[in-house]
Amino acid sequence: MADHSIYIAGHRGLAGSALLRLYARRAGWRVITRTHAELELKDTTAVRAFFQQERPTHVILAAAKVGGIKANASAQVEFLLNNLRIQNNVIEAAADSGVTKLLFLGSSCVYPKHAPQPLREDALLTSPLESTNEGYALAKIAGLKLCAYYRRQYGRNFISAMPTKDRKSTRLNSSHIPLSRMPSS
């Protein structure tokens, strides 16, 4: 019998699938996943019912509405609202159901467009964001702040990490780096 259970939201994405492979090999863990078709994370009632039924002890929140430069720039409202709904539903349901630890995966786009390199945590909210993905970035900032507030106000072990971007993609609709900035080799 497993000592711990972990729900990996977004287990089909790049980060989520890597974490799924990691935890699937670890002894003592019951890994819980749901596809988008099985659980709509924007549906508050469905998310709450899932948490009540499965009762995970740990959560990795890697699920998000994602897209590249063109998609983000042309659908700011959808990226902001959908990501707020997803993360708020999962984080709040995790808190209400007594999850021991939650890891929220954000994005390096939460940092200002002209933040000094290498990025430092204290650069957050110090100057304007990249305008092409501002809706997505604002949602991710809200998620990491929500985790910090749950930690500060309620003592919950909710933490955030900001994975880096894929600099190898050359697809305009899904790439995060303008093609003109791509390294030549």
Phi and psi restraints in degrees (value plus and minus 20) as a CYANA .aco file:
   2 ALA   PHI     -94.2   -54.2
   2 ALA   PSI     119.8   159.8
   3 ASP   PHI     -98.3   -58.3
   3 ASP   PSI     -53.2   -13.2
   4 HIS   PHI    -151.4  -111.4
   4 HIS   PSI     135.3   175.3
   5 SER   PHI    -146.3  -106.3
   5 SER   PSI     119.9   159.9
   6 ILE   PHI    -149.9  -109.9
   6 ILE   PSI     107.6   147.6
   7 TYR   PHI    -117.3   -77.3
   7 TYR   PSI     101.9   141.9
   8 ILE   PHI    -126.6   -86.6
   8 ILE   PSI      81.2   121.2
   9 ALA   PHI    -102.4   -62.4
   9 ALA   PSI     103.2   143.2
  10 GLY   PHI      71.8   111.8
  10 GLY   PSI      13.3    53.3
  11 HIS   PHI     -90.2   -50.2
  11 HIS   PSI     -26.9    13.1
  12 ARG   PHI    -118.4   -78.4
  12 ARG   PSI     -27.4    12.6
  13 GLY   PHI    -102.2   -62.2
  13 GLY   PSI    -199.8  -159.8
  14 LEU   PHI     -80.4   -40.4
  14 LEU   PSI     -76.7   -36.7
  15 ALA   PHI     -90.8   -50.8
  15 ALA   PSI     -65.3   -25.3
  16 GLY   PHI     -81.1   -41.1
  16 GLY   PSI     -59.9   -19.9
  17 SER   PHI     -88.9   -48.9
  17 SER   PSI     -54.5   -14.5
  18 ALA   PHI     -86.5   -46.5
  18 ALA   PSI     -61.5   -21.5
  19 LEU   PHI     -88.3   -48.3
  19 LEU   PSI     -55.7   -15.7
  20 LEU   PHI     -80.3   -40.3
  20 LEU   PSI     -66.6   -26.6
  21 ARG   PHI     -80.7   -40.7
  21 ARG   PSI     -60.4   -20.4
  22 LEU   PHI     -83.1   -43.1
  22 LEU   PSI     -72.5   -32.5
  23 TYR   PHI     -92.4   -52.4
  23 TYR   PSI     -47.0    -7.0
  24 ALA   PHI     -84.2   -44.2
  24 ALA   PSI     -46.2    -6.2
  25 ARG   PHI    -109.6   -69.6
  25 ARG   PSI     -33.1     6.9
  26 ARG   PHI    -104.8   -64.8
  26 ARG   PSI     110.7   150.7
  27 ALA   PHI     -90.3   -50.3
  27 ALA   PSI     127.3   167.3
  28 GLY   PHI      66.1   106.1
  28 GLY   PSI     -16.2    23.8
  29 TRP   PHI    -136.6   -96.6
  29 TRP   PSI     109.9   149.9
  30 ARG   PHI    -117.7   -77.7
  30 ARG   PSI      95.9   135.9
  31 VAL   PHI    -112.7   -72.7
  31 VAL   PSI     109.1   149.1
  32 ILE   PHI    -134.7   -94.7
  32 ILE   PSI     110.1   150.1
  33 THR   PHI    -157.0  -117.0
  33 THR   PSI     138.3   178.3
  34 ARG   PHI    -165.5  -125.5
  34 ARG   PSI     117.1   157.1
  35 THR   PHI     -96.9   -56.9
  35 THR   PSI     147.1   187.1
  36 HIS   PHI     -78.7   -38.7
  36 HIS   PSI     -58.0   -18.0
  37 ALA   PHI     -86.3   -46.3
  37 ALA   PSI     -50.0   -10.0
  38 GLU   PHI    -104.3   -64.3
  38 GLU   PSI     -49.4    -9.4
  39 LEU   PHI    -168.2  -128.2
  39 LEU   PSI      93.9   133.9
  40 GLU   PHI    -105.9   -65.9
  40 GLU   PSI      87.0   127.0
  41 LEU   PHI     -89.8   -49.8
  41 LEU   PSI     -34.0     6.0
  42 LYS   PHI    -101.4   -61.4
  42 LYS   PSI     -28.7    11.3
  43 ASP   PHI    -114.8   -74.8
  43 ASP   PSI      83.8   123.8
  44 THR   PHI     -76.1   -36.1
  44 THR   PSI     -65.8   -25.8
  45 THR   PHI     -83.1   -43.1
  45 THR   PSI     -63.4   -23.4
  46 ALA   PHI     -84.7   -44.7
  46 ALA   PSI     -61.3   -21.3
  47 VAL   PHI     -85.7   -45.7
  47 VAL   PSI     -64.1   -24.1
  48 ARG   PHI     -83.2   -43.2
  48 ARG   PSI     -61.9   -21.9
  49 ALA   PHI     -83.3   -43.3
  49 ALA   PSI     -60.7   -20.7
  50 PHE   PHI     -80.3   -40.3
  50 PHE   PSI     -67.8   -27.8
  51 PHE   PHI     -84.3   -44.3
  51 PHE   PSI     -57.8   -17.8
  52 GLN   PHI     -86.3   -46.3
  52 GLN   PSI     -56.5   -16.5
  53 GLN   PHI     -96.0   -56.0
  53 GLN   PSI     -67.7   -27.7
  54 GLU   PHI    -106.3   -66.3
  54 GLU   PSI     -50.4   -10.4
  55 ARG   PHI      29.3    69.3
  55 ARG   PSI      34.9    74.9
  56 PRO   PHI     -84.6   -44.6
  56 PRO   PSI     127.4   167.4
  57 THR   PHI    -107.2   -67.2
  57 THR   PSI     -45.1    -5.1
  58 HIS   PHI    -154.6  -114.6
  58 HIS   PSI     131.8   171.8
  59 VAL   PHI    -157.8  -117.8
  59 VAL   PSI     116.1   156.1
  60 ILE   PHI    -135.4   -95.4
  60 ILE   PSI      99.3   139.3
  61 LEU   PHI    -120.1   -80.1
  61 LEU   PSI      71.9   111.9
  62 ALA   PHI    -128.1   -88.1
  62 ALA   PSI     -21.0    19.0
  63 ALA   PHI     -97.9   -57.9
  63 ALA   PSI     119.9   159.9
  64 ALA   PHI    -188.3  -148.3
  64 ALA   PSI     137.7   177.7
  65 LYS   PHI    -101.4   -61.4
  65 LYS   PSI      97.4   137.4
  66 VAL   PHI    -143.1  -103.1
  66 VAL   PSI     138.7   178.7
  67 GLY   PHI    -191.6  -151.6
  67 GLY   PSI     153.9   193.9
  68 GLY   PHI    -109.5   -69.5
  68 GLY   PSI    -186.3  -146.3
  69 ILE   PHI     -77.1   -37.1
  69 ILE   PSI     -70.9   -30.9
  70 LYS   PHI     -84.3   -44.3
  70 LYS   PSI     -66.0   -26.0
  71 ALA   PHI     -83.4   -43.4
  71 ALA   PSI     -65.3   -25.3
  72 ASN   PHI     -82.5   -42.5
  72 ASN   PSI     -64.3   -24.3
  73 ALA   PHI     -86.7   -46.7
  73 ALA   PSI     -52.6   -12.6
  74 SER   PHI    -114.5   -74.5
  74 SER   PSI     -26.0    14.0
  75 ALA   PHI    -159.0  -119.0
  75 ALA   PSI      30.5    70.5
  76 GLN   PHI     -78.1   -38.1
  76 GLN   PSI     -62.5   -22.5
  77 VAL   PHI     -81.3   -41.3
  77 VAL   PSI     -67.5   -27.5
  78 GLU   PHI     -84.5   -44.5
  78 GLU   PSI     -61.2   -21.2
  79 PHE   PHI     -85.7   -45.7
  79 PHE   PSI     -60.1   -20.1
  80 LEU   PHI     -87.3   -47.3
  80 LEU   PSI     -76.0   -36.0
  81 LEU   PHI     -85.1   -45.1
  81 LEU   PSI     -65.4   -25.4
  82 ASN   PHI     -83.5   -43.5
  82 ASN   PSI     -61.7   -21.7
  83 ASN   PHI     -91.1   -51.1
  83 ASN   PSI     -56.8   -16.8
  84 LEU   PHI     -80.6   -40.6
  84 LEU   PSI     -65.4   -25.4
  85 ARG   PHI     -81.8   -41.8
  85 ARG   PSI     -68.2   -28.2
  86 ILE   PHI     -78.8   -38.8
  86 ILE   PSI     -76.1   -36.1
  87 GLN   PHI     -89.9   -49.9
  87 GLN   PSI     -58.3   -18.3
  88 ASN   PHI     -83.2   -43.2
  88 ASN   PSI     -63.6   -23.6
  89 ASN   PHI     -80.8   -40.8
  89 ASN   PSI     -68.0   -28.0
  90 VAL   PHI     -88.8   -48.8
  90 VAL   PSI     -66.3   -26.3
  91 ILE   PHI     -84.5   -44.5
  91 ILE   PSI     -65.2   -25.2
  92 GLU   PHI     -86.8   -46.8
  92 GLU   PSI     -62.3   -22.3
  93 ALA   PHI     -84.5   -44.5
  93 ALA   PSI     -57.4   -17.4
  94 ALA   PHI     -83.0   -43.0
  94 ALA   PSI     -64.3   -24.3
  95 ALA   PHI     -83.9   -43.9
  95 ALA   PSI     -66.7   -26.7
  96 ASP   PHI     -87.9   -47.9
  96 ASP   PSI     -45.9    -5.9
  97 SER   PHI    -117.4   -77.4
  97 SER   PSI     -14.4    25.6
  98 GLY   PHI      62.0   102.0
  98 GLY   PSI       6.2    46.2
  99 VAL   PHI     -78.0   -38.0
  99 VAL   PSI     114.7   154.7
 100 THR   PHI     -91.0   -51.0
 100 THR   PSI     -64.1   -24.1
 101 LYS   PHI    -166.9  -126.9
 101 LYS   PSI     119.0   159.0
 102 LEU   PHI    -149.7  -109.7
 102 LEU   PSI     113.6   153.6
 103 LEU   PHI    -133.1   -93.1
 103 LEU   PSI      98.1   138.1
 104 PHE   PHI    -118.9   -78.9
 104 PHE   PSI     101.3   141.3
 105 LEU   PHI    -112.4   -72.4
 105 LEU   PSI      97.2   137.2
 106 GLY   PHI    -115.6   -75.6
 106 GLY   PSI    -157.2  -117.2
 107 SER   PHI    -177.5  -137.5
 107 SER   PSI     129.5   169.5
 108 SER   PHI     -87.6   -47.6
 108 SER   PSI     -31.0     9.0
 109 CYS   PHI     -91.0   -51.0
 109 CYS   PSI     -25.2    14.8
 110 VAL   PHI     -91.1   -51.1
 110 VAL   PSI     -34.8     5.2
 111 TYR   PHI    -108.5   -68.5
 111 TYR   PSI     132.5   172.5
 112 PRO   PHI     -76.3   -36.3
 112 PRO   PSI     130.8   170.8
 113 LYS   PHI     -74.1   -34.1
 113 LYS   PSI     -61.3   -21.3
 114 HIS   PHI    -130.8   -90.8
 114 HIS   PSI      15.3    55.3
 115 ALA   PHI     -86.1   -46.1
 115 ALA   PSI     121.7   161.7
 116 PRO   PHI     -78.0   -38.0
 116 PRO   PSI     125.3   165.3
 117 GLN   PHI    -126.8   -86.8
 117 GLN   PSI     123.6   163.6
 118 PRO   PHI     -88.1   -48.1
 118 PRO   PSI     135.8   175.8
 119 LEU   PHI     -82.7   -42.7
 119 LEU   PSI     123.4   163.4
 120 ARG   PHI    -143.4  -103.4
 120 ARG   PSI     128.4   168.4
 121 GLU   PHI     -75.9   -35.9
 121 GLU   PSI     -57.2   -17.2
 122 ASP   PHI     -93.5   -53.5
 122 ASP   PSI     -20.1    19.9
 123 ALA   PHI    -100.1   -60.1
 123 ALA   PSI     -33.1     6.9
 124 LEU   PHI     -77.5   -37.5
 124 LEU   PSI     110.2   150.2
 125 LEU   PHI      43.6    83.6
 125 LEU   PSI       7.6    47.6
 126 THR   PHI    -116.5   -76.5
 126 THR   PSI     -35.8     4.2
 127 SER   PHI    -183.5  -143.5
 127 SER   PSI     155.6   195.6
 128 PRO   PHI     -79.5   -39.5
 128 PRO   PSI     128.8   168.8
 129 LEU   PHI    -101.5   -61.5
 129 LEU   PSI     148.2   188.2
 130 GLU   PHI     -84.1   -44.1
 130 GLU   PSI     104.1   144.1
 131 SER   PHI     -87.0   -47.0
 131 SER   PSI     -47.5    -7.5
 132 THR   PHI     -90.2   -50.2
 132 THR   PSI     -42.8    -2.8
 133 ASN   PHI    -150.4  -110.4
 133 ASN   PSI      11.0    51.0
 134 GLU   PHI     -80.9   -40.9
 134 GLU   PSI     -60.0   -20.0
 135 GLY   PHI     -80.0   -40.0
 135 GLY   PSI     -67.1   -27.1
 136 TYR   PHI     -82.2   -42.2
 136 TYR   PSI     -66.8   -26.8
 137 ALA   PHI     -81.5   -41.5
 137 ALA   PSI     -62.9   -22.9
 138 LEU   PHI     -82.9   -42.9
 138 LEU   PSI     -59.4   -19.4
 139 ALA   PHI     -82.7   -42.7
 139 ALA   PSI     -64.3   -24.3
 140 LYS   PHI     -85.4   -45.4
 140 LYS   PSI     -58.0   -18.0
 141 ILE   PHI     -82.2   -42.2
 141 ILE   PSI     -63.9   -23.9
 142 ALA   PHI     -79.9   -39.9
 142 ALA   PSI     -59.9   -19.9
 143 GLY   PHI     -84.5   -44.5
 143 GLY   PSI     -64.8   -24.8
 144 LEU   PHI     -89.6   -49.6
 144 LEU   PSI     -54.5   -14.5
 145 LYS   PHI     -88.3   -48.3
 145 LYS   PSI     -59.2   -19.2
 146 LEU   PHI     -80.2   -40.2
 146 LEU   PSI     -62.8   -22.8
 147 CYS   PHI     -82.2   -42.2
 147 CYS   PSI     -63.7   -23.7
 148 ALA   PHI     -83.1   -43.1
 148 ALA   PSI     -59.8   -19.8
 149 TYR   PHI     -88.8   -48.8
 149 TYR   PSI     -59.7   -19.7
 150 TYR   PHI     -81.9   -41.9
 150 TYR   PSI     -58.4   -18.4
 151 ARG   PHI     -86.1   -46.1
 151 ARG   PSI     -67.5   -27.5
 152 ARG   PHI     -91.0   -51.0
 152 ARG   PSI     -67.8   -27.8
 153 GLN   PHI    -100.1   -60.1
 153 GLN   PSI     -57.4   -17.4
 154 TYR   PHI    -137.0   -97.0
 154 TYR   PSI     -19.2    20.8
 155 GLY   PHI      50.0    90.0
 155 GLY   PSI       1.0    41.0
 156 ARG   PHI     -96.7   -56.7
 156 ARG   PSI     124.5   164.5
 157 ASN   PHI    -108.1   -68.1
 157 ASN   PSI      48.3    88.3
 158 PHE   PHI    -130.8   -90.8
 158 PHE   PSI      99.1   139.1
 159 ILE   PHI    -145.6  -105.6
 159 ILE   PSI     145.7   185.7
 160 SER   PHI    -148.9  -108.9
 160 SER   PSI     130.4   170.4
 161 ALA   PHI    -158.1  -118.1
 161 ALA   PSI     125.6   165.6
 162 MET   PHI    -134.3   -94.3
 162 MET   PSI      73.2   113.2
 163 PRO   PHI     -83.0   -43.0
 163 PRO   PSI     135.8   175.8
 164 THR   PHI    -103.7   -63.7
 164 THR   PSI     148.9   188.9
 165 LYS   PHI    -104.1   -64.1
 165 LYS   PSI     137.4   177.4
 166 ASP   PHI    -102.0   -62.0
 166 ASP   PSI      87.3   127.3
 167 ARG   PHI    -109.6   -69.6
 167 ARG   PSI     -17.2    22.8
 168 LYS   PHI    -118.1   -78.1
 168 LYS   PSI     -32.6     7.4
 169 SER   PHI     -90.7   -50.7
 169 SER   PSI     119.3   159.3
 170 THR   PHI    -139.4   -99.4
 170 THR   PSI      -5.6    34.4
 171 ARG   PHI    -109.4   -69.4
 171 ARG   PSI     102.5   142.5
 172 LEU   PHI     -81.1   -41.1
 172 LEU   PSI     -62.3   -22.3
 173 ASN   PHI     -94.6   -54.6
 173 ASN   PSI     -43.5    -3.5
 174 SER   PHI    -140.1  -100.1
 174 SER   PSI     -26.8    13.2
 175 SER   PHI     -94.9   -54.9
 175 SER   PSI     127.3   167.3
 176 HIS   PHI    -121.0   -81.0
 176 HIS   PSI     -28.8    11.2
 177 ILE   PHI    -137.8   -97.8
 177 ILE   PSI     107.2   147.2
 178 PRO   PHI     -75.8   -35.8
 178 PRO   PSI     118.4   158.4
 179 LEU   PHI     -75.7   -35.7
 179 LEU   PSI     -52.8   -12.8
 180 SER   PHI     -86.5   -46.5
 180 SER   PSI     -38.8     1.2
 181 ARG   PHI    -119.5   -79.5
 181 ARG   PSI     -20.9    19.1
 182 MET   PHI     -88.7   -48.7
 182 MET   PSI     118.5   158.5
 183 PRO   PHI     -84.6   -44.6
 183 PRO   PSI     129.1   169.1
 184 SER   PHI     -96.7   -56.7
 184 SER   PSI     -39.0     1.0
